[in-house]
Amino acid sequence: MDVGMQLIFSSVGWDLDDTETFQQELKMAKMAEDLNFDVIWPAEHHFFDYSWCPDNMQLLSYLAGATERIDLGTAAVIMPWNDPLRVAEKISMLEHVAPGRIRFGMGRGLSRREYAAFQGIEMDESRERFDESSAMVLEALETGFIEGSGPYYEQPKIEIRPRPRSDMHGRVYAVASSDDSVESAARLGARMVMFADRSWKSRMPSINRWRELFKEFHGVDAPPPMTADFCYCHPNEAIAKERAERYMGTYLGSVLEHYEVMGDHFANTEGYDAYAKAAETLKKVGTSGFLDGFMQATAYGTPEQILEQFVQRKTMMGDFELATCFRFGGIPHSEAEDSMRLFAAEVMPELQTW
């Protein structure tokens, strides 16, 4: 079982300038290799305190030189915001900088606020843009040539240089929360990525559907999916509970603001029907219900409690990969480091035997 560490570059809850925020995240990224994590996963987000890492592929080029063995993954490249030709070039170049260490994760974006700043790219087009560009990039990384004749990316055939060292088979990931994203991930041969924001039992129909479609499209069983948690680990159960609820509550407040998850706009945005239904459900349960659902799904507590939560998850869904985030919601940097170190010492070794 691979255990990764997420970087989200959030400034919500801290009184820090951007330089201080960036240095904290980079310090934790370098710690990840020393603590024997398997992968570093930086997000792509733009403009707002919620999260800002505008080019995670550029960041990985730095981390490739700052580390020696740990894998480096994009979590994720938001495909509608990036030209597929440039994505293919950057991923191919990263493979030369850090041979065999690159994992390519993709998403289509959920924030209306972020989409608004990308002129000429409408949120209504995200599904079609993602499907068209992701297929182009994966084909380019396999063949060494990129071309496209679709409505959004009319790309004359051209060779990618540096030439891809190898295709990304087994190292492709796609965020999949809605039914069409589940199908898209399966069609691409990508590992399904899910955030720990709701009941895992409610996720099982989507996970099983992805597995069925993966087998149908590719003739082989699907690899383990990946789950992404926000984790607080502390040796004292009462302290772990109080702090996890406080910091995750701050983080979830930023989620509500950034994604407008209870907004009506999803109902009028092409390709976001699942989020429109989720918004209606969230309106009924309210902010406290949203937090309760999140806390039940994600892993926090003492090392023993966290391990038990992962045992229950594995019993339900089978093998899975894990990506954890330790810096969120205003956690003091020293606490985030302590949480990460304790997790690495007492939780991760057991997980990596699975």
C-alpha positions as CSV (number, residue, x, y, z in Angstrom):
1,M,0.0,0.0,0.0
2,D,1.5,3.3,-1.1
3,V,1.1,6.2,1.4
4,G,1.5,9.7,0.0
5,M,1.5,13.3,1.4
6,Q,-0.6,16.1,0.0
7,L,0.5,19.7,-0.3
8,I,-2.3,22.2,-0.6
9,F,-0.6,25.6,0.0
10,S,-3.5,27.0,2.0
11,S,-3.3,30.3,3.9
12,V,-6.7,30.0,5.6
13,G,-6.4,30.1,9.4
14,W,-2.8,31.4,9.5
15,D,-1.4,35.0,9.8
16,L,1.5,34.3,7.3
17,D,2.6,35.9,4.1
18,D,2.8,33.7,1.0
19,T,6.6,33.2,1.3
20,E,6.2,31.8,4.8
21,T,3.3,29.6,3.7
22,F,5.3,28.3,0.8
23,Q,8.4,27.6,2.9
24,Q,6.3,25.6,5.4
25,E,4.9,23.4,2.7
26,L,8.3,22.8,1.1
27,K,9.8,21.9,4.5
28,M,7.1,19.2,4.9
29,A,7.6,18.0,1.4
30,K,11.3,17.4,2.1
31,M,10.3,15.7,5.5
32,A,8.1,13.3,3.5
33,E,11.1,11.6,2.0
34,D,13.0,11.4,5.3
35,L,10.0,9.9,7.0
36,N,9.6,7.2,4.2
37,F,6.4,8.4,2.5
38,D,6.0,7.0,-0.9
39,V,4.7,10.0,-2.9
40,I,4.4,13.8,-2.7
41,W,1.1,15.1,-4.1
42,P,0.8,18.9,-4.7
43,A,-2.6,20.3,-5.7
44,E,-3.3,22.8,-8.5
45,H,-5.3,25.8,-7.3
46,H,-5.3,29.5,-8.1
47,F,-5.9,33.0,-6.7
48,F,-7.5,32.4,-3.3
49,D,-6.5,31.6,0.3
50,Y,-8.2,28.3,0.1
51,S,-5.3,26.8,-1.9
52,W,-2.8,28.2,-4.3
53,C,-0.2,26.2,-6.3
54,P,-0.7,27.5,-9.8
55,D,1.7,25.0,-11.5
56,N,2.2,21.8,-9.6
57,M,4.3,20.4,-12.5
58,Q,6.8,23.3,-12.0
59,L,6.9,22.6,-8.3
60,L,7.6,18.9,-9.0
61,S,10.7,19.9,-11.0
62,Y,12.1,21.6,-7.9
63,L,11.2,18.7,-5.7
64,A,12.8,16.3,-8.1
65,G,16.1,18.0,-7.4
66,A,15.4,18.4,-3.7
67,T,14.7,14.7,-3.2
68,E,16.3,11.4,-4.2
69,R,13.8,8.5,-4.2
70,I,10.3,9.6,-3.3
71,D,7.7,9.6,-6.1
72,L,6.2,12.9,-7.3
73,G,2.6,13.2,-8.4
74,T,0.2,15.9,-9.6
75,A,-3.0,16.1,-7.5
76,A,-4.1,17.1,-9.9
77,V,-3.4,18.9,-13.1
78,I,-6.8,20.6,-13.9
79,M,-7.0,19.8,-17.5
80,P,-9.4,22.5,-18.8
81,W,-7.0,25.2,-17.4
82,N,-3.9,23.8,-19.1
83,D,-3.0,23.4,-22.8
84,P,-2.6,19.7,-23.5
85,L,0.5,20.2,-25.6
86,R,2.2,21.9,-22.7
87,V,1.0,19.3,-20.2
88,A,2.5,16.5,-22.3
89,E,5.8,18.3,-22.7
90,K,6.1,19.0,-18.9
91,I,5.2,15.5,-17.9
92,S,7.7,14.1,-20.4
93,M,10.4,16.4,-19.2
94,L,9.7,15.5,-15.5
95,E,10.2,11.9,-16.5
96,H,13.7,12.8,-17.7
97,V,14.4,14.8,-14.6
98,A,13.1,12.1,-12.2
99,P,13.0,8.8,-14.2
100,G,10.3,6.5,-13.1
101,R,9.2,8.7,-10.1
102,I,6.4,10.7,-11.8
103,R,2.7,10.0,-11.3
104,F,0.2,11.9,-13.4
105,G,-3.1,12.9,-11.7
106,M,-5.8,14.8,-13.5
107,G,-9.0,16.7,-12.6
108,R,-11.5,19.0,-14.2
109,G,-12.1,21.6,-11.6
110,L,-15.1,22.5,-9.3
111,S,-14.6,26.1,-8.3
112,R,-16.7,28.7,-10.2
113,R,-14.5,31.4,-8.7
114,E,-11.4,29.9,-10.3
115,Y,-13.0,29.2,-13.6
116,A,-14.2,32.9,-13.8
117,A,-10.6,34.1,-14.2
118,F,-9.7,31.8,-17.0
119,Q,-11.0,33.8,-19.9
120,G,-12.5,31.8,-22.8
121,I,-12.8,28.7,-20.7
122,E,-16.3,28.1,-19.5
123,M,-17.1,25.8,-16.6
124,D,-19.9,24.3,-18.7
125,E,-17.3,22.9,-21.0
126,S,-15.2,21.2,-18.3
127,R,-16.4,17.7,-19.0
128,E,-15.7,17.9,-22.8
129,R,-12.5,19.7,-22.3
130,F,-11.2,17.2,-19.8
131,D,-12.1,14.2,-21.9
132,E,-10.6,15.6,-25.1
133,S,-7.4,16.9,-23.6
134,S,-6.7,14.0,-21.2
135,A,-6.9,11.5,-24.1
136,M,-4.5,13.6,-26.2
137,V,-1.9,13.8,-23.4
138,L,-2.0,10.1,-22.6
139,E,-1.7,9.2,-26.3
140,A,1.3,11.6,-26.6
141,L,3.0,10.1,-23.6
142,E,2.6,6.7,-25.1
143,T,3.5,7.4,-28.7
144,G,5.7,10.5,-28.5
145,F,3.4,12.5,-30.7
146,I,0.4,14.8,-29.9
147,E,-2.4,15.7,-32.2
148,G,-6.1,16.7,-31.8
149,S,-9.0,17.5,-34.0
150,G,-11.7,18.1,-31.4
151,P,-13.8,21.2,-30.9
152,Y,-11.5,22.6,-28.1
153,Y,-8.0,21.5,-29.0
154,E,-7.2,21.5,-32.7
155,Q,-3.6,20.4,-32.5
156,P,-1.5,19.7,-35.6
157,K,0.5,16.5,-35.1
158,I,3.9,17.3,-33.6
159,E,6.6,15.3,-31.8
160,I,7.1,15.8,-28.1
161,R,10.6,16.6,-27.0
162,P,12.2,15.4,-24.9
163,R,10.7,12.2,-26.2
164,P,8.8,10.3,-23.5
165,R,11.0,7.7,-21.8
166,S,8.0,5.4,-21.3
167,D,4.2,5.6,-21.2
168,M,2.5,6.3,-17.9
169,H,0.8,2.9,-17.6
170,G,-0.1,2.3,-13.9
171,R,0.9,5.8,-12.9
172,V,-2.3,7.7,-14.1
173,Y,-4.8,9.0,-11.6
174,A,-8.1,10.9,-12.1
175,V,-10.3,12.6,-9.5
176,A,-13.7,11.0,-9.8
177,S,-16.7,12.0,-7.7
178,S,-19.5,12.2,-10.3
179,D,-20.8,9.3,-12.5
180,D,-19.4,10.8,-15.6
181,S,-16.0,11.3,-14.0
182,V,-16.0,7.7,-12.8
183,E,-16.6,6.5,-16.4
184,S,-13.9,8.9,-17.7
185,A,-11.4,7.6,-15.2
186,A,-12.1,4.0,-16.2
187,R,-11.9,4.8,-19.9
188,L,-8.5,6.5,-19.4
189,G,-7.2,3.5,-17.4
190,A,-6.7,5.8,-14.5
191,R,-6.8,5.1,-10.8
192,M,-9.9,6.6,-9.2
193,V,-9.1,9.3,-6.7
194,M,-11.6,10.3,-4.0
195,F,-11.5,12.7,-1.1
196,A,-12.5,11.6,2.4
197,D,-15.5,13.9,2.6
198,R,-18.4,11.6,2.9
199,S,-19.4,8.0,4.0
200,W,-17.2,5.3,2.3
201,K,-20.3,3.1,2.3
202,S,-22.0,5.7,0.0
203,R,-19.0,5.6,-2.2
204,M,-19.0,1.9,-2.9
205,P,-21.5,2.0,-5.8
206,S,-19.2,4.4,-7.6
207,I,-16.1,2.4,-6.8
208,N,-17.7,-0.8,-8.0
209,R,-18.9,0.9,-11.2
210,W,-15.4,2.2,-11.9
211,R,-14.0,-1.3,-11.4
212,E,-16.6,-2.8,-13.8
213,L,-15.9,-0.2,-16.5
214,F,-12.2,-0.5,-16.1
215,K,-12.4,-4.3,-16.7
216,E,-14.8,-3.7,-19.6
217,F,-12.5,-1.1,-21.3
218,H,-9.1,-2.7,-20.7
219,G,-9.7,-6.4,-20.1
220,V,-7.9,-6.4,-16.7
221,D,-8.9,-5.8,-13.1
222,A,-8.7,-2.2,-11.9
223,P,-5.7,-1.2,-9.7
224,P,-6.4,0.0,-6.2
225,P,-8.1,3.4,-6.0
226,M,-6.7,6.3,-4.0
227,T,-8.3,8.0,-1.1
228,A,-7.2,11.4,0.1
229,D,-7.5,12.3,3.9
230,F,-6.9,15.3,6.1
231,C,-5.2,13.8,9.1
232,Y,-4.5,14.9,12.6
233,C,-2.5,12.4,14.7
234,H,-1.8,12.8,18.4
235,P,-1.0,10.4,21.2
236,N,-3.7,11.8,23.4
237,E,-7.3,10.9,22.3
238,A,-9.0,13.9,23.8
239,I,-6.4,16.4,22.4
240,A,-6.6,14.7,19.0
241,K,-10.4,15.0,18.8
242,E,-10.5,18.6,20.0
243,R,-7.8,19.8,17.6
244,A,-8.9,17.8,14.6
245,E,-12.4,19.2,14.9
246,R,-11.1,22.7,15.3
247,Y,-8.7,22.6,12.4
248,M,-10.9,20.6,10.1
249,G,-13.8,23.0,10.9
250,T,-11.7,25.9,9.7
251,Y,-10.7,24.0,6.6
252,L,-14.3,23.0,5.8
253,G,-15.3,26.6,6.2
254,S,-12.9,27.5,3.4
255,V,-14.3,24.6,1.3
256,L,-17.8,25.9,1.7
257,E,-16.7,29.4,0.6
258,H,-14.4,28.3,-2.2
259,Y,-16.6,25.8,-3.9
260,E,-19.9,27.2,-3.0
261,V,-21.0,23.7,-2.3
262,M,-24.4,24.6,-1.2
263,G,-25.0,27.0,-4.1
264,D,-27.6,26.8,-6.8
265,H,-25.2,27.4,-9.7
266,F,-24.4,23.6,-10.2
267,A,-28.0,23.0,-11.3
268,N,-27.4,25.4,-14.2
269,T,-23.8,24.3,-15.1
270,E,-23.4,21.6,-17.7
271,G,-21.8,18.4,-16.4
272,Y,-22.3,19.1,-12.7
273,D,-25.6,17.4,-12.0
274,A,-24.1,15.2,-9.3
275,Y,-22.9,18.3,-7.4
276,A,-26.4,19.9,-7.8
277,K,-27.9,16.9,-6.0
278,A,-25.2,17.0,-3.4
279,A,-25.8,20.7,-2.8
280,E,-29.5,20.0,-2.1
281,T,-28.5,17.3,0.4
282,L,-26.0,19.6,2.1
283,K,-28.6,22.4,2.5
284,K,-30.7,19.9,4.4
285,V,-28.0,18.8,6.8
286,G,-26.3,22.2,7.1
287,T,-22.7,23.1,7.9
288,S,-22.7,21.0,11.1
289,G,-23.9,18.0,9.2
290,F,-21.3,18.5,6.5
291,L,-18.6,18.6,9.2
292,D,-20.0,15.5,10.9
293,G,-19.9,13.6,7.6
294,F,-16.4,14.7,6.9
295,M,-15.2,13.8,10.4
296,Q,-16.7,10.3,10.1
297,A,-15.0,9.7,6.7
298,T,-11.5,11.0,7.3
299,A,-8.8,9.5,9.6
300,Y,-7.7,11.3,12.7
301,G,-7.1,10.5,16.4
302,T,-4.4,8.4,18.1
303,P,-2.3,6.1,16.0
304,E,-4.4,3.2,17.1
305,Q,-7.6,5.0,16.2
306,I,-6.3,5.9,12.8
307,L,-5.2,2.4,12.0
308,E,-8.6,1.0,13.0
309,Q,-10.3,3.5,10.7
310,F,-8.1,2.4,7.8
311,V,-8.8,-1.3,8.6
312,Q,-12.5,-0.6,8.4
313,R,-12.0,1.2,5.1
314,K,-9.9,-1.7,3.7
315,T,-12.5,-4.2,4.8
316,M,-15.2,-2.3,2.9
317,M,-13.4,-1.3,-0.3
318,G,-10.4,-3.7,-0.5
319,D,-6.9,-2.5,-1.3
320,F,-6.4,1.2,-1.8
321,E,-3.7,3.8,-1.9
322,L,-3.6,6.7,0.5
323,A,-2.7,10.4,0.3
324,T,-2.7,12.3,3.6
325,C,-2.6,16.1,4.3
326,F,-1.2,17.3,7.6
327,R,-1.1,21.1,7.1
328,F,-4.6,22.6,6.9
329,G,-7.0,24.8,8.8
330,G,-4.5,27.0,10.7
331,I,-2.5,24.2,12.3
332,P,0.7,25.6,13.9
333,H,3.6,24.4,11.8
334,S,5.2,22.6,14.8
335,E,1.9,20.7,15.4
336,A,1.6,19.7,11.8
337,E,5.1,18.3,11.9
338,D,4.5,16.4,15.1
339,S,1.3,14.9,13.7
340,M,3.1,13.9,10.5
341,R,6.1,12.4,12.4
342,L,3.8,10.4,14.7
343,F,1.8,9.1,11.8
344,A,5.0,8.1,10.0
345,A,6.4,6.3,13.0
346,E,3.3,4.5,14.2
347,V,0.7,4.3,11.5
348,M,2.5,4.2,8.1
349,P,4.8,1.2,8.7
350,E,1.7,-1.0,9.2
351,L,-0.1,0.5,6.2
352,Q,2.9,-0.1,4.0
353,T,2.8,-3.9,4.8
354,W,-0.7,-4.2,3.3
